[in-house]
Structures are given as structure tokens and as C-alpha cells.
Amino acid sequence: MNNYMYAFWESFKGTADWTIRSILFEVPWYTNYFWGLILISLVVWALEILFPWRKEQKIIRQDFWLDAFYMFFNFFIFSIVISGVYKVLELSFEDAGVAAQSLSLLNISEWPQWSQLLIFFIVLDFVQWFTHVLLHRFPFLWKFHKVHHSVKEMGFAAHLRYHWMENVLYKPLKTFGVMILGGFEPQQAYVVHFITIAIGHLNHANIKITWGIFKYIFNNPVMHLYHHAYVLPEGRYGMNYGISLSLWDYIFNTAYVPEDSGQIEIGFEGDDKFPKDFIGQSLFGFRKGDN
């Protein structure tokens, strides 16, 4: 037990220290996720201002500051809090004899660097796509995912507006994806991190991008807007589940883009009664009767 408590504290302290050092520019620039997030956000926001898809939407849109808070809470504050829990879980698996190599299906450690990054990106994106499907398919998980879908005007910061419970689900499954690769994470994994943040921001931005023929590979704002559509095809729990890649939706027949005007209502039935503040949204899903 003492080993677990020590591991929890050391991981918690290490993550907090790294975050503080990032803010103070005391870490290598390519691993500075704090200022990297800010830079990507400012660039995509500038694109929204210069090339707005929905021209009537204000620059400081509805819930802009709430979404901005979610960005930093989910990426940094909650990550610090939960880091110790994941370390304890990791040690628990090791003590039970379950190591990363025991689930290995593919060893990419000797592959060229570019191919390591590509496989790492594809595997983790599929795991996240599958997790996203689960969030829509099961009522208990959907209650938490409603926080993300409570956005009523799309903008880049909506990308990271989600309930902290999603981290609890996503992180272990992403770890499982790494375990499939034998526990191997490419040295330049930060490249994948920044690419996925940029794509996610663009997918939620007030910009019209379809990528042409590459729309069948990469997710885009037009496709993702319909993921947030208030009205979905009959009998469907959701559509366009892609995170960075759209190809999973085309492969598994969950793609849905009937038109590209951008003038659709987003949200879900009953969202007018959904909490409008961070505390209320954080508690939503835990209270009896919430659905």
C-alpha cells in the first residue's frame, strides 16, 4: 500500500512540476504542450475571424469563455489530479503480472521513425473512434458526453469541452492501444499530439474545410458539425464519430453529410434544460434522474 501511495504522490508531483515548468518555458519547446495549445488555439481562432463559415456568429461566441476554461481544465488541471491514479493502476497491473508486452500484437520499435509515428497515430485514433462510439451507444456514458454536445455555437475551443469522466474512459483505452504496440511509444510522439490537437480544433472551428478527396481520410468541420446535429437519422445514436480520421466512419457506415451550408441546429433534445455552468455540468450524470 505504501508503494502505491508513494507512486501516486510522485506521479502527481511530477505532472504538476512539468506543467509549471512548461508555463515558465523550462522544458523543450517541442514538448511544451501548454504553450503549444495556446499557439494552436490562437492560429485557429484567427482563421475563424478571417474566414468565418457562419458569418453571423460572433467572434466571442456563446460559451466561448466556458469552453476556454474547459480546455485548460481537461488538459492540465485534471491531468495533474488523475495522473497519480493511472500510475497506481499501472503498478497494480504489473503486480498482477500484466505487462505491456503481454498484449503486444505489433512490434514497431525497429521500424523507420515516420512509420512508427504513422502506426501510432492510426492505432490510437481508431481506439478513440471506438471509445467515442461507446459514449453515444450506452446511456450511462452518454450522460457524461452530453457536456460536449451541449455546445450551441461551434468554435475551436468546443474541441476540449467535455466532462472529466471521459478522461477516465479514454485514457485506459488509449493505454490499451499503446499496449497493442508492445508498450512502445515513438520518441517523436509529440508530433502526433500537436497534429491531433490542430485537427480537433479545426474540426470544431467556424471554418468551412472539406479537404477535397482527402475528406474520406481526414475529419473536417463540415463532417463534424453533423456529428453535433440536433436531429440525427432515424434509429441512429450518432454519426461521424471520427476524431482525427474520417475513414473509420466510411468503413463502418457511420458517415453522414447531407449538405454543407453550416446552418443546422446543434445540440440534443432537452439541452435547453441542461446546466449552463461548469459545476452544474460536472455534476450532471451523477445525480439520480439525470438522463
Secondary structure, DSSP 4 states (H G I P E B T S, - for coil): -HHHHHHHHHHHHHHHHHHHHHHTT-S-GGG-HHHHHHHHHHHHHHHHHHS-SSTTS-SS-TTHHHHHHHHHIIIIIHHHHHHHHHHHHHHHHHHTT--GGGG-S---TTS-HHHHHHHHHHHHHHHHHHHHHHHHHSHHHHHHHHHHHT-SS--GGGGG---THHHHHHHHHHHHHHHHTTT---TTHHHHHHHHHHHHHHHHSS-----GGGGGTB--HHHHHHHTBSS--TT-S-S---SSBSHHHHHTT----S-------BS-TTGGGS--SHHHHHHTTTSTT--
